[in-house]
Amino acid sequence: MNGFEQWVEGLLALEGKTIETAGVKELYRAVSKAAVAGLQKAWQAERPGKRACYFSAEFLVGRLVYSNLMNLGLLERCRLLLESHGVDPAVFEEVEDAALGNGGLGRLAACFLDSAATLDIPLDGFGIRYRYGLFRQSFPDGFQQEEADDWLRFGDPWSVRREEDAEIVSFGGQTVRAVPYDMPVIGYGSKTVRTLRLWQAEPLHGFDFDLFNRQHYDEALEEGNRARRISAVLYPNDDTDEGKALRLKQQYFFSSASLQSVIKAYRREHGEDFSGFAQAFAIQLNDTHPVCAVPELLRILMSSCCMSYEEAFPIVRDTFAYTNHTVMAEALERWDVPLFQKVLPELYPYVVAIQNGLRREMKRRGIADTSRLDIISGGQVHMARLAIYASHSINGVARIHTDLLKRSALREWYALYPERFNNKTNGITPRRWLALCNPELSALITRRIGEGWITDLEQLRRLRPFCDDPAAIREFMEVKAEKKRQLCRYIEQREGVSISPDAVFDIQIKRLHEYKRQLLAAFSILDIYFSLKAGALQGFHPTVFLFGAKAAPGYYRAKAIIKYINEIAALVNGDPDVSGKMQVLFVQNYDVSYAEKLIPAADISEQISPAGTEASGTGNMKFMLNGAVTLGTLDGANVEIVEQAGPENNYIFGATVEDIEKIADTYCAKELYEKTPRIRRVVDTLIDGTVDDGGTGMFRELYDALLKGASWHKPDHYYLLLDFIPYCEAKLRANRDWGDREAFARKCLINTSSAGVFSSDRTIRQYAEEIWNVL
């Protein structure tokens, strides 16, 4: 990489600019292109042997420039170069995150690619190059407002358009080009570069000149507009049939294009003999979004390779592996058969073929009732069932999650194919989530145990003896204080809000969903507020409660919860009686880059989903790694976090899976509400005028959901009222303990030292060895 500095200056000179005179966009392009220039040899190198492919609708890669420069060993050189010319190295924080994901699903995929490249595991990613990503979020009058996220306005210098590798994808009544943009995935130390291939939908013919010449202007552009909408937005609103059709098109679009790309690669090496396809390629399905790839591979093998079903299906099964990310039935994708037939008429017969194959196999096994196994059932195509039947491996993403799949959610399948089920607890890359986002803590760790932890996070165990060293604890406290000051400055710049770095930072940042229970957190804040107002709560340490989340545009209740929290913030922050004691802020447009500021500053990590609902979580791991205690339930990876760091160093509360199973049929939220004044007081704020929903009725709907239920769920189906008092008690206990600053810091440092097992390096190695067989 010699000459990086010269490359930067030379590229700018071609545009008539210098480092001093260049704008952010020009600097970003020059620095990125200079970094990419030295990658070509490593990027083009092909490792012989079997390769793995990760199919995912989301890759939440975030802002690439800093992480790529770090992995290339150029971050410090870039900093010095910019500073020597009077440019702030933080200039690239103006560059938008690559908005190609929403939550943990997409961030997990990005972590996996980073780990695979660092460990030289032959894994490439395949997804969609969303033009506008998810959306940009703001809160006019406390309501979520969505705007197009133009993440490409600074350009995309890290991607290479591969026109020669474009594929054709056909739907009912429409055919489009899938054009790949390849993004280098740079391993730490830059010895290995893998590829994230993202597909962009384009028309076969972008502009009909004849129609335009006849002054039919809209019709002249219609084919292009119809094609581009396929890759326009992540998770388009699907509360209409048209929205559902677009989502299904997206899923087939990238699944088909990716498979065609993989098959071309296979043909280059092996010709037309596809009997060895599953020995050359392994394909991991990240949730149900890419499951159209299953019947698509069957279609290609049977129609293009002239195989029979009996020849083709074992190849399909041996190729695919499926990662399940939920135990909640409502989250397992299903498509109405008429819609599926209309959108994918050429694919549907192969879904039927797999359904018929399932029935034949069950008949041979003597199983007459296949109602809970059928892929086509109740007029719908069940994508999870399709994935399970047609895959050789089904994995959960935390031990408790996998156990629940076996015991309840997928018990019929586990009874049939126990050998297919396995657990792969999620992980996070320590490069972005410690080395990059928290250089101060990274330096503390490296001074104590060396820098080997960056690629072997298990070495953090060697930090454990320093958790009893007063000097190390004080140094940790100084690091935490500095990260809080940095966050305060960032929030003031972004939000125009001043918060105190001397307060407890209690943070809940994650996708907005009812089961994540942001509403429970809001209720607890009101409980504290009312207690402080009444003088009933003594010794409470000043606390800033921070939220970050986006709600799906069509998710009415989630948007109501955002409005409710913003109303609580206005109430609390405007009350002089609690000024200096508590503050509430819901940050706008939460994304990866915001998380990189919030997580290192946290004292308390809120992980409060009801036991048995969160598959794993990865935010909990990021907080742990950066030295925060977990305030949470025994759900997802929280269970394993507590095992590693100890219950005495975290704050666990609430009903367990077993507790909930015992009361599920008899639980009465209304009874708890009526007999518990603290519960009644906070719940009533939804309807008693304490806060204002702007006349929308959305707060009343939240109230009714808790106490009356709805046509599709029972009252309080995520057990907020059941866990409310234990949650508040645990929250106040953590607040009290924070008063002994050194003892609390010791808990935090123990969490950091215990986080080694949650590296995505460990997880991806397990996939490679135990599922894909590529090592």
Secondary structure, 3 states (H helix, E strand, C coil): CCCHHHHHHHHHHHCCCCCCCCCHHHHHHHHHHHHHHCCHHHHHCCCCCCEEEEECCCCCCECHHHHHHHHCCCHHHHHHHHHHCCCCHHHHHHCCCECCCCCHHHHHHHHHHHHHHHHCCCEEEEEECCCCCCCEEECHHHCCEEECCCCCCCCCCCCEECHHHCEEEEECCEEEEEEEEEEEEECCCCCCEEEEEEEEEEECCCCCHHHHHCCCHHHHHHHHHHHHHHHCCCCCCCCCHHHHHHHHHHHHHHHHHHHHHHHHHHHHHHCCCHHHHHHHEEEEEECCCCCCHHHHHHHHHHHHCCCCHHHHHHHHHHHEEEECCCCCHHHCCEEEHHHHHHHCCCCHHHHHHHHHHHHHHHHHCCCCCCCCCCCEECCEEEHHHHHHHCCCEEEECCHHHHHHHHHHHCHHHHHHCHHHEEECCCCECHHHHHHHCCHHHHHHHHHHHCCHHHCCHHHHHHHHHHHHCHHHHHHHHHHHHHHHHHHHHHHHHHHCCCCCCCCEEEEEECCCCHHHCHHHHHHHHHHHHHHHHHCCCCCCCCEEEEEECCCCCCCHHHHHHHHHHHHHHHHHHCCHHHCCCEEEEECCCCCHHHHHHHHHHCCEEEECCCCCCCCCCCHHHHHHHCCCEEEECCCCCHHHHHHHHCHHHCEECCCCHHHHHHHCCCCCHHHHHHHCHHHHHHHHCCCCCCCCCCCCCHHHHHHHHHHCCECCECCCCCCHHHHHHHHHHHHHHHHHHHCCHHHHHHHHHHHHHCCHHHEHHHHHHHHHHHHHCCC
